[in-house]
C-alpha cells in the first residue's frame, strides 16, 4: 500500500513541475560588446527544457559578440549601429514567438539555469503576469540616488527593492500593453506602465550576480534616461498635477464651487433633502472656495510676475480655466435665483420659473423639439381690448393657433401672436381677462402651468381646410383641460373626401354633434367611438366618421352636444 502512496506523490509532483509546459518560451538577450560573457549566458539559457528559442540582439557591437552568440547556439539579430538597450529589447520582443518572453543581460558572468528559471517559473505557473528580479550586488547608485527617490515621490504605491534590475519576463499578452523605451529607461518604464495598466508584477530574488561596474560616464547617461522616463510617465499619468500645490489649490477651489452649486440645487430642486443639510453643503463649499481662491491668488501673483511671454500666459490661463468655468456656472445660477426673488413685508421669497424643454410628436409622425417659456404677463396694447396677444410657443402648448377665438366670462376675444418688436415670451391681455384669470402685470408663468391658467376657457379653433378652403370654413370648439390625457383621433369624410381630422378628448357620458350651416349633420356617442366608426347621410351625401386611439395626448375637451356642436362648418357659397 505504501508504494501506491509514493507513486501518487511522484505523479502529483510531476504534474506541478510540468504545469504551464504547454506555453512556449522565448529568451531575449540584448548585447553590446559582450564577447566575454554572452556565450555563457546563451548556454545556460538553452539548458532549460521549456525554452523554445534564444535570441541575441546585437546592438551594433564592434567585437566578437555575434560570433560567440552564434557558436553558443543563439539566433542573432543585429542592429547596424548602437541604438540603446530599450531598442534591442523591443527588436527581440518583436522577432520572438513565445507566449512568454524573458529578457536577461548578456554581461552577467555567473548566470545559471536555476537563476533564469526563477525568473520564468512564476509565469509558467500563472502566479503573475510579469516578473522582475532583485539580487545582491555591489553597485546600484542610479537606483538609490535617482530612481527610488523619484518613484517614492511620484509613484509612492510602488515598493520594489530594485526597480532597475535589468532582468525581467512576462506574458506576451501583458507585454503588448507596455511601451518600451529605447534606452536605459526601459526597465523602469515597464514597471510604471504595468502599474498603470493593472498588470500583476512579482519581484523575485535570484541571488548574487556578477558583472562589471559601469564607469561614471555611463552611469550619468543611465541616470538621465531613467529620470527622463520617470518624469515623462509622471506627466502622462497625471502624477505631476497631483503633486503640484497650485494644481491642488485649483482642484479644491473647483470642489468648493461645485459644493455651492450642489447645495443650492438641493435647496430648490430636491424636496426630500432636509434644508439644513443642503445649507451645510453650500456653506462648506463657500469656505473651501474662499480659502483656496485666496491661496490661488497668492501663489499665482509671483508666477504672473515671472511670465514675460505670451505662451506662459496662455498656459497660466488654461490652468485656471476650470475654475473660471465653474465660477461662471455659479454666477449664472445665482443670477437665475436673484431674478426670481421678491421682497415683501421684510421677507425674501425665491420662486423659480424655468424654460421648458418640449418634445412633441405630431399626428403626421413629425417631431417638434422646442424650449418654451417662461412667459411674462403684461397689459394689452392700446385699442386692443378685444384682442389677446399670446406667444407662439404658448399657443402650441395650448394646441391653438393665431386667429382662433377664446371665450372668457362670456366675451369673445380674438387671438393673435406677439407684435413685432415686442418680447417673444410676453402675454398682452386686457384688464378684464387678467382679472378673470387672476393674473397681474409682471407675473411670470412657466410653460408647464399655461394650461392651468386657462383651465376651462372655451376655444374656437379655426379649421385649416386643404382642398376645400374656397368652399367652406369652420372651427372646432373645445375647453382647455389643465392636464393632457389620452386622446382620440377622428376623421370626417363626405362622399369619400376627407373634410377634417383632429385629436381631442370625448367624455364617456356625453354625445357630440357636427353642424353645417346651422344644421346638424350627425350626432354620435360613446358607443360609436368605441366601435371605431359611424356612417350618416347629410344633404344626399354619404358621410363617415372614423375614430382611432393613436396613444396621443391632448388638453382639448370637446364641447358636448347639450352645449353646442363641437364642429361647426359653414359654406362660403
Secondary structure by P-SEA (a helix, b strand, c coil): caaaaaaaaaaaaaaaaaccccbbbbbbbbbccccccaaaaaaaaaccccccbbbbbbcccccaaaaaaaaaccbbbbbcccccaaaaaaaaaaaccccbbbbbbcccccccaaaaaaaccccccccccbbbbbbbbcccccccccaaaaaaaccccccccccccccccccaaaaaabbbbcccaaaaaaaaaaaaabbbbbbbbccbbbbccccaaaaaaaaaaaaaaaaaaaaaacccccccaaaaaaaaaaaaaaaaaaaaaaacccccccaaaaaaaaaaaaaaaaaaaaaaaaaaaaaaaacccaaaaaaaaaaaaaaaaaaaaaaaaaaaaaaaccccccbbbbbbbbbbbbbbbccccbbbbbbbccbbbbbbccccccbbbbcaaaaaaacccccbbbbcccbbbbbbcccccccccbbbbcaaaaaaaccccccccccccccccccccccbbbbbbccccccccbbbbbbbbccccbbbbbbbbccccccccbbbbbbccccccccccccccccccaaaaaacccccccccbbbbbbbbbcccccccccccccccccbbbbbcc
